[in-house]
Amino acid sequence: MSQGHVIIVGAGVIGLSIAVKLSQYLKITVIARELPGDVGIDYASPWAGAHFRPTPAKTEEERREQAWMRQTYQEFEKIAKHHPEAGVDFIPAVEYFDTADATSFLAEENGYTTWPDFQILDPTQYPPQYPSIQLGVSYRSWVLNSPVYLKWLQTRAEAQGTRFIRANLTDLEQVVSVYRENTSQDEIDHVSAVVDASGRGFNDPDSFPSRGQFIIVSNHGDRTISHHWSDGSSTVIIPRPLGGGTVIGGTKEPNNWSEDIDDASTEVILKRVRILCPEMVDEQADGLAATNGFDVKQVYVARRPMRHGGLHFVLKPGNPLPLISCYGAGANGYKISWGLAGKVDEFFSGRPISENDSPTVAKNQALGESEENQAILPGRIGNPVIYEPSVGKALTHGSTSLIVRLKPGVIVKCPRYSWWHSDTADATSFVKDIKHSFEVEERLFDILGTHPSIVRYIGTSEEPRGLLFDEASDGNLQDYIDQHNDDIDLNLRLKWCCQAAEAVYYIHQKGVIHSDLRPDNFLLHSDSKSKLNLLLCDFGGSTNGGDIDGGHLPDPGFFNPSKPWVSTEAVDIFSLGSVFYTIMTGHWPYKSPGPFRSVAENNEYEERVDALFASQQYPSVDGLAGGAVIEGCWGDRYSDMASLIRDQSLSFGAMGASGNGYVSEAQGKGNHELS
């Protein structure tokens, strides 16, 4: 099933950075009034001087943004090194302050002094023409050619499949209709979430514009210079890479909606910059006296999107779509762009987010949501936002669940949203599917009881609410193989194959079909008495062939698409062939070792392996231990698990391998049943 489209509203630096991040694994459409290359007073990103200067972090919000600045700084270092065409460069920077409490400003805990090449200037290094300066610092800064960089971001996002729609939205409720109106019928997909990176948001009373007047000159500068005056104004000199001239300025005028250039402001800017950096001025140039020796290319006015309270980074559940708001960054848009994009990426990718990095969760009374009851957001495989339990330690997650250690040796499997607290009529079908899978798993474990090759189910937990299991010491089989394949000996691989077969034989005897057998759904555990043993887990998609049905079928590579799409014992047996193959080779059929590097690679694999399996083409198992059994699974040789285990016992037993001692029992039953 398609994971749908994520719509990003806004094509400024934040929206484009998020698009580049998410389009690596999600379908993305950007809807914006202006796109890179356009000129508009409210399209602030291309007008930005776009340079780095550090700020001290004294509050939690400031510390969070400072962390994002560091992530962005690191990303720009990579871009400058590997993509010079992007218009990013690193140069020295100096900064002067007329009013600054040096003790507070330079305190180590504020993180201000920890940036590359940071130095506190001696007063003898201050510009003598400005005796008002109280503090001077220098550091290594990145600078951008904003229009070039924005176009580079757009091109990169498009190369990853992102679509761009030009539209002037007046309300977020128009997102879906605009997307559908601008998409061909055969390409329309459901919209699964919206990211508002529009700059000022929609109808937010705390948002306001700040008018800025700046000048682009051709005069060369070799460093950024900033002078912060006692009246709150600033003078800046920002060289732009790739022949973009030098941006000088400027003014900060909150709530000034004027689009007109103010000649008096232009004169002040030119005079201040001339005094601050006289080496920029060409005293001998003809015809530049009126502009104080500057070759002026453009004087412009732009409106920077500001917001009382700063950046609005909020997750709003459902009603009707999950929404992430990230606007109102003001002067920090470029500085936090990659860090913020990475944080949005964490929501969609399903990686746990630390408490300090989480956005505010907006209350949604219509859905009865609380801060603990977070709505879903689609992820790499349709994942919602991580539900952080108040008890225990989160270890890992699956497509629908979060694994939390309650105490040593005991874990609880929680849903990845807290449907336990709310089950409203507005709950999405995906949320209902998650709830159903937990109900299925609980009921099936009541049927299965205990077995040495199945993870031990303990019962249910109230806080955090979920299903309790014994903790497996070494995680899941897939991760273990990815990390330790070269160190796994043959006998251990054969034992795991036997234990996998024993587990499936047992559940079939109980009338249960797993229907999702793959290496991720087997765990590994060792204790003081034995080496790593294999344990079957994850029955949320399984069925008893009757009233309990998780409705799942195996993934490509573990399923024959030419067969009926119904959960049967034969489906499990076919999947076991691919599980055995993975155990013995260290990789899935027709796949190289290790995880997929992108969604595109995963999709290509699924299409290719489905086509091969549908035409009865399977990887060669010549010379592979247990290869005949693998071929038997793929080739419909086994009518049931008893016949598979009998064959496996004969083949593997000759090599001295066995499982948990259940093989002989199954073999005996198989012989009796087949006689």
N, C-alpha and C positions, 0 to 999 in steps of 0.2 A: 504494500500500500504506500502511496506517496505520502511524504511528510508535510506536504503543503508548502506554501510560500510564506516567508517572513517579509513583511513590507517595512522598509525604512523610509521615514518621512524626513527629507532634508538631504542636500548634497553638499553641505559644508564639510570641513575637515573631519568632524566627529562622525557624521553620517557615512562619509566615504571610507573612513578607517574601519568602522564597524562592518560595512559591506565587504571590504577586503577580507576581514577576519572570518565572517560567517559564511561567505560564498565558497570557502574551501570545502564545506560539507553540507550546506543548505542551499535551497533555491531562494534567491534574493531578488526582490524588485525594489528599486529606489524611486520614490515619487517626490518631485521637487519643483518649485517654481522656477528656480535657476539651476543651471548645470555648469560645470567647469567650462570656461570660455565666455560665459555671459557676464554682463556688467549690470549691476543694480546696487543702489545705495544700501539696501537691506541684505544683500548677499555679501556678508562681512568677510568670509574666509579669503577670497582672492585679494582683498584690500589689505589684509593684515601684514604688519611688519614681520611677524612670525620669527621670533628669535627667542632663545632661552635666557632667562635670568632666574636665579633661585629666590625662594622666599622662605623665611623661617616658619616652622610649623609648631604652633602652640596649642591648638585644639585638635580633637579627634578628627574633625572634618579636614583640617589643614594637613594633618599627618596622612590621612588617606590620599588626599590629592598629591602630596609630596611623593608618596610611593608610586602613584601613577606617573608622575613626572620622571622618576628614575627609570621606570619601564619604558617610557617614551624615549628618553635620552638614549637608552641602550638600543632601541629599535632604530633610531635615527643613525646611530653609529654603523649599524649593519647596512642600512640603505645607502649611506654615504660611501661605504666601502665597495658595495657590490652593484649599486645602481646609480652611477654618477649622473645619468640622464634625468633622475628624479628631482634634481635641483636642491639637494641638501649638502651642506658643508659645515665644517667645524673651524672656528676662528677664535682668537683671544677676545675677551670682553672685559670692560672696566665699568664700574658703577659708583656713582657719588651720591651721598645723602646730605641734605642740609639739616635734617632733623632725624636722629637715630640714637636710641639708647643702646650703645655698643654692648653693654653687659648682657642685656636681654637678647639683643639681636644676634649676638655671636655665641650664645650659650650652646654647648655641645648637643644638648638634648633636642634643640630645635632643628638640627640637621642642616642648618644653613651653610656651615663651613665645610661640609663633607663632600662637596662636588669636585670633579677633576680640576686640578691646577688652581684650587682656591687659595688666595693669598689676601691678607689684610695689608692695605697700602700704608706706607709711612706718610705722614702729613706733608713731607717734602715732595711727595709725588702727586699731590693734588694740583689741579690747574690754579696757578697763582691769581688768575683773573677772577676767581670765585672764592673769596675768603670765607664765604658762608658755609662751605662744605665741612661737615663734622666727621664723616666716615667715608672711606674709599676702599673698594675691594676689587679683585680681579679673579677671573676664572675662565674655563674653556666653555664656549657657547656654541650651540648649533644655530645656523641661520638657514632660511628657505627662500627660494623664489616661489612665492605662494601660487601664482597662476600655473606655473609649470608643474609644481608638486601636485596640485589638485587634479590636473589632467592626467598625471601619471597614476594617481590612485584610481581614477575612473577607468583608465585603460586596463589596469591590473584587475579590477573587479569584473570588468566585462570579459576579460580572458578566462575568468573562472565561472562565467555563466550569468553574471548579474545583468538584469534588464533595467533600463532607465526610462522613466515616463515623466514628461514635462507637464505639470498640472499645478494650478494655483488652488490649493486646498484652503477652505475657510473653516473647516471643522474636521476632526479626526474621523467622524462618522462617514465621511465621504471616501475613505481609503479603499474599501472593498469595491464600491461601485466604480471608482476611477480605474482601479486595477482591471476589473472585468471589461469596462468599456474600451480599454486600450490593449486588450489581449485577445488573440484569435481564439475561436471557440475550441479548437482542438488542443490548445495549449493552456487553457484556463485550469487552474488548480485551486484548491481551497486555501484560504488565507488562515494561517495558523497562529500568527502573532504579529504585533506592530511595535516598531521601535520609533519613538518620537525624538528625532534629532534635528528638530526644525529651527533651533536657535532660541526663539522666545516662547515656544509652545503655543497652545491654542487657548485663548480666553483665561490666561493665568494672570490674576490681578497683581502678582508680585513681579511680573516681567516688565521691563522697560528698556528703551533704547538709550545708548550713550553715543552722542555725535562725536566723531573724531575728524579733524582736518590734518592731512599729512601732505608731504611733497615727495615726489620722486625726482632725484637729480642724477646726472651722469657722473658727477664728481666721485672719485674713487675713495673708498674707505677700507682699511685693512683690519678693522675690529669693530665690535659694537661698543657704543658708549651711551650710558644712561645717566642723566642728572635729575635727581628728584628734589624739587624746590620746596621751600618751607610752606608755600601756599597750596601744596597738593598737586601742582602741575608737574609735568616731566618733559624733559628734552631727550630725544632718542636719535641715535644714528645707527642704522641697520643696513649693512651691505647685503645685496641680494646676489646669489650665485648665478652663473650662466648668463652673464650680461644683463642682469635685471636692474642695474643701477644701484642707487642707495636711497633707502627710505629715511626721511628725516621728519621730525615732528615733535610734538603734535599737541592736540587738544583733547580733553575729556570733558564732555558737556552732557551730563545726565538729563534725560527727558527733553532735549533740544531736538525738535523734529525738522529743523531747517535743512534744506538741501543745498542752499546757496553757499558759495565759497566766500569766506570773510577775508578781505584783503588785509585788514589789520592783523589778523592771526597769522597770515602768510608772512608778513613783514617781521613779526616777533619771532617766528620759527627760524627764519633765515638769519636774523641777527644773533640769536642765541647759539645756533649751531656754529656760526662763523667764529664766535668767541670761544666756544667749547672745544672746537677742533679746527684751529686756523690752518693746519696743514692740508685740509681738504680744498681750500679755496685757491683758485688760480688767479693770482693778483694781476697777471699780465693779459688775461683773456679779454679780447675785445667784446664790447657790447654786453658785459655782465655786471656792470656797475649797479644797475637798477635792481639786480637780484643778489647783491652782496657777494658777487664772485661765484655764484652757483649756476650751473647749466641746468635750469629747471625743465624737466620733461613733462611733468604733470602735477597739478595741484588737485587734490580730490577730497571729497567728503564721504564718509561711510558711517553706518550706524552699527555699533557693536551690541549684540544681544546680552543684556544684563538682567540680573534678577536679585531682588531683595532676599537675603538668606543664601545666596550663592547657587551653585549647581543644583538642579532638580534631578536627582537620580533616584527614581521610584519605580517599583514594581506594582502595577495595579492589576489584580486578578480579574479575569473574565469580563463579562458584561459589556459587549458580547465576546470580546477577544482579549487575551492577555496583552498587556501593554507595558513596555519599559520606556519610561521617560528619562531622557538624558539631554537636557538643554539648560541654557542659562549659565554657560561656563564663563562668559565674559572674556577677560583678557587671557584666560588660561586654556582656550580651546585647543590650540596646537600643542601646548605644553603637556596636556594630559591625554591627548587623543589616543595614543596606542595603549596606554594603561587602562583608559575607560573602555576602549574596544575589547581589550582582553577580559575585562570584568563582565561585559555583556556576553562575550563568548563563553564564559564559564556557566552562565545560566543555560544556554542552549546546548552546550556540550555535555552537561551533567557532572562536571567536576565539582567537588565540594568547595564551598566558598566560606572563608573564615568570617567570623562575626564582624570584624572591623571592616571587611570589604563588602559586606552585604548592603544592598540598597534599602532604603525605607520601604516597608510594605504598606501600601495604601489600604485603609479600611474600605471595605465594600459591603455596606449593610444589606444591599439587595441580595448578595450571595451568602450573607452570614459569615464573612471571612474574618479571621483574626490574624495576628502576626504569625501564629503558629500554623494557620490553615492557608498555605500558599497555593495559589492556583497553578495549573500546569503551564509549562512552556515546552515547545517541541525541541528535541535534541537530536543527537546523531542518529538515534533510532526512535525518535518520538519521545524523548525523555522530558519529564517535567522538572521544575526547579527542585533542587534538593530540599527535602524536609529535614531540618536539623532537630534532632531529639534533644530534650532537656536532660536526659539521663544517658550515660554511656558514651562510648567513643566510636565515631563513624570510621569504619575500616575501608569499605569499598562500596560499589553499587552495581546493580544490573540495570536492565532496560526499564524495569518498573519498581525496583526495590532498592533500599539502602540497608547495608549490613552494619549493625552496631554491636560492639562488644559491651555486654552488661557487666560482666566480671570475667576473670580468667577462665577460659574453657566454655563460656556460654555466650552465644550471640543471639540477637533478635533481628529478624528480617522485617523491615518496616516498609510500607508503601512510600513511594517518592513524592507524596503529597499527603496531607492528613485528612483523608476522606473519613477517617474514624470520628472526626469532630463535626463533620457536616456532610449531608447527603441530600442536597436540594434538587428541586426539579430542573435547575439550570446547569447541573453538573454535566460536563461534556461526556461524549461517548467514550473518550479515552480514559477519563477518570472512572467511569463505570466498568470499563474493561479491567483496569487495575484492581478495583474492588472485587470483581468477579474472580480474577486469578487467585487472589488470596483466599477467597472462600473455597475455591476448587482445591487448592493445595491443602488447606486445613482438613477438608473432608476426606481427601485421598490418603493423607497420612493416618487418619483414624482407621482406614481400611487396611493400610499396609503394615502397620505395626513396626517392629524392628527387624533389621537384618544386617549382618556384618558388612555388606557392601552398599548399604544405603545410609545416608546421613541420619543421625538419630534425632527424631522430633521429640521435643520435651513438652510442648503445649503452647499456650498463648501468653502474651505479656500485656499488661495494662499500660505501663509507662516506660519506654515508649510502646505504643500499641503495635503488636505484630506477632510473628510466629517465632517461638524459641527453638534453637537447635544447639547441639554440641558444636563447638568451634573446631574446624579442621586446621591442623597446625601449619599446613603449607599451601593454603589457598587453592585455587582451581587448577585443573590439569593443563588448560591452555596456557595460562601464564607461566606455569612451571616449565613446560616444554619450551616456551619462547626464551626463557632465561637460562635453562640448564640442559638443553638438548644434548650437547656434546658430552655431558657427564653421566647420562643415564645408560646403565648397562642393559644388555639384551635380556637377562633374566627378569629384571624389574619391569621392562616393557611387556614381556610375555605375561607376567603376573597381573599387570593392570588389565591386559586384554581379557584374561580369565575372570577377573573380578567384575569387569564391565558386563561380561556375558552373564555371570551369576546374578548380578543385580537385575538385569532385564528379564532373565528367566523367572526370577522370583516375582516381579511385579506382574508379569503375564499370568503367573499362576494365581495371583490375586485378582485377576480380571482388569488390570490397569495397563493402559498403553501410554508410554511417556510422550511420544510424538514430538520431541524436541531434543533428541540425543545429539550432542556435539561436545567437544572437549571442555567448553566453558561450564557445562552442567555436570561435571564430575569434579569432586574435591579430592585432595590428598591429605592424609593424616598419618602421623607416626606417633607411637608411644614408646615407653621404655622396653616393651617386649617385641616390637616388630618394626621393620622398615616400612617406608611409605606404602600405605594401602589406599585403594581407590574407593570412593564413595559416590554413589549417584545422588543427585539433588535436583531441585527446581521442578516441581510438579504443577506449577501454575497454569501451564498450557496443556496438561494431560487430560485423559478421559477414562472413564470406566465403561465406555461404550453404551452408556445409558443416560441417567439424569445428571451425571457430573461430567461436564465437558468444558475444558479450557479453550477449545476452539483453535488450537495451534497446529501447524504443520512444520516439519523441519526446514531449516534454511537451505538455500542452494549449496551444493556440495555434499549434502547429507540427505538428499531427497531425489527421487527419480520423477521428474515432472511429467513423464509419459504415462505414469500410473494414475489411477483414480485419486483425486485429492480428498482422501478420507483417511482418518486415523485408524490404522490396523496394525496387527502384530507384524505383518510384512514390512510396513513402513519403518518400524523400530529396527527390524533385522537389517534392512538396507542401510539405515543410518549407522548401525554398528560397524558395517564394513568400512565406512569413512572414518569412524572413530578409531578402529583398529589401525587403519592406514596412517592416521595422524600420529598415533602412539609409536608406531614402528618407524616412521620416516621423519617425524618432527614437523610436518606441515600438512595442510589440507590437500585433498586431491586437486591437481592442476594449479597449485598455488605455491609461491616461494615462501620460505620460512618468515616468521615475524608478522606483526599486525599490519593491517592496511594503512597506507600512508595518507589516503584521502578517500572521501566518499566516492569520487569518480573511479578510483581504482577498485573499490569494493563493488560498485555497480557493474563495472566491466567484467570483473570476475564472476559475478552472479549470472550475467547473461551468457558468458562463455561456458561455464561449467554446466548450466542448465541445458544448453544446446548439445554439449557433448554427451551428458548423461541421457538425454532424451533419445539420442541416436545409439545408445548402448555402447558408447566409447568410454572406457575407464583407464586410469593410469596403469602402466605395466607394474606387475608385482613379481616379475622374474627375479629369483634369487633373494626375495624378501622373506624373512622368517614369518610363518603364518600366512603367506601370500595366498595359499589355496583357500583358506577360510575367508579371507577378504573377498576373493573372487566369488566364492559361494554366496556371500551376503549380497553382492551386487548383481549376481546372475540368477537370483531366485532359486538357488539350489535347496534352501532350507525351508521346509514347510512350517516349522515352529522352532522355538528356542531350544527345545530338547534335542532336535537333530543337529542344530548348530553346535551345542555344547558337546555332544558325542563326538562330532568331527574335530572340534577344537581340542578335546581331551586327548584324542589319538595323536593329533599333530603336535600339540604343545607338550604333552606328556613325554613324548620321545626326547624332548629337549630339557626335561626335568622341571617344567614349569607347572604351577597350579595356583589356584586362587585362595579362597578361604576354607576349602574343604567341602564346598557345596557342589563342586563339579561332579564328584562321583555319584552323589545322590541324583543330580539331574541326569547324568549319563544313564544311570540305572532305569530311571523313569522313562527316558527316551527309548531305550532298548525295548522296554516292556510295551510302550505305546506303539512302537513301530513294528513289533513282531507279528 
